[in-house]
Amino acid sequence: SYLIKDTRGSVADSIVEYRLYEGLKKYIPTNLSFQEFKSERYLPQTKKVLPTISDDLKTGAVKATLFALLVIFLYIFIRFRDWRYSLGTIVALLHDVFVTLIVFSFAKELVPFPLEIDQHFIAAVLTVIGFSMNDTVIVFDRIREDSRLMPNAPMGEVINRAINETLSRTIMTSLTVFLTILILFLLGGEVTRGFAFAMLVGVITGVYSSIFVAAPILVDLQGKSKKKNKG
């Protein structure tokens, strides 16, 4: 990727091939020249990753994320029969995606291992969306149950009780997932390190977004709805 902006064509290809030749010297015959190494016998096929492929990857990532959010919006709406639950969930998920992306981008220059926005990162983002949605749905389920048990109580009080009732379960589940991913991050090698790092950030944001983003939005929307009904 260090030659991604190089426009010299075959010159850039030769630079990469020579670096490969230098790196493999101790594994190939000592009398093998660079020109012989470039032959089809030793390099049967080479491919160049062009910027258009990178653009396709970005477009695919955006489409996959938007499609996932749309499906989740419809699922939450069907399950709870209330668009406010859907909106609260989507805002929380967008928060998780943006925070993960921001931390990933800032950490790229600070950490001693490579962080690339590639297929692994996209998979991590989609996994974070699923994890956070599951956590939010559990909180919302308890809110709905407590709303039926406390029909005359203020919505803020109902949500506060629901969060307190699900907090221990949320912490234990999230901690289990976090420790599993941490082991993958520490022992999984360079290939999975970027994925694991994004997941670590996403799990943390997913835990607090269910409580501090999705639930407050639901309180605000419920309050506005009651004011309109009174008016």
Residue, then its C-alpha position, 0 to 999 in steps of 0.5 A: s500500500y506504500l505505492i498506492k499513489d505511485t503513477r509510474g506504472s511499470v516502474a512501480d511494479s519493478i520496485v515491488e518485484y525487486r523488494l520481493y526478490e530481495g526478501l526471498k533471496k535466502y530461499i531461492p537459488t543463489n545464482l538466480s538473477f532478478q530477470e530470471f526471478k521475474s519470469e513466469r516460473y517464479l512469478p506466474q501471476t501478479k495483480k495490481v490493486l487500483p484505486t477503483i477497487s478501493d472505491d468499490l470497497k468503500t461503496g460496498a461498505v456504505k451500502a452494507t451498513l445502510f442496508a443493515l440499519l434499514v433492516i434493523f429499523l424495520y425489525i425493531f418497528i415490527r417487534f415493538r410496534d413503535w417507531r420511537y424504539s426504532l429511531g432510538t436504536i438506529v441513532a445508537l448504532l450510528h453512534d457506535v459506527f462513527v465512534t469506532l471509525i473515528v478511534f480507528s482513524f486516530a489510532k492508525e498513526l499511534v499503534p505499532f500494528p497496521l490498521e487498514i479500513d478493509q474487509h476485516f474492518i467492515a466485518a467488524v463494524l457489521t458485527v458491532i452493529g449486531f452486538s449493539m442492537n442485541d444489547t439495545v433490544i434487551v433494554f427496550d424489552r425490559i422498558r416495554e415490560d415495566s411500562r405495562l407494570m407501571p402504566n402511570a409512572p413517568m417514562g424516565e422512571v420506567i426507563n431508569r428502572a429497566i436499565n437498573e434491572t438489565l445492567s448486571r446482565t449487560i456488564m457480564t455479557s459485554l465483559t465476556v465478549f470483551l475478554t474473548i476479543l482481547i485474547l484474539f487481539l493479543l494472540g491472534g496475529e497481525v491478520t486479525r489484529g485490526f478486526a479485533f481492535a475495531m471490535l474492542v472499541g465497538v463493544i465498549t461503545g455498544v454497551y454505553s450507547s444502549i444506556f446513554v444514547a438509545a434510552p435517553i432518545l426514547v425518553d425525549l421522544q416519549g416526552k414530546s409525544k405527550k406534550k403534543n397529545k396534551g396540546 
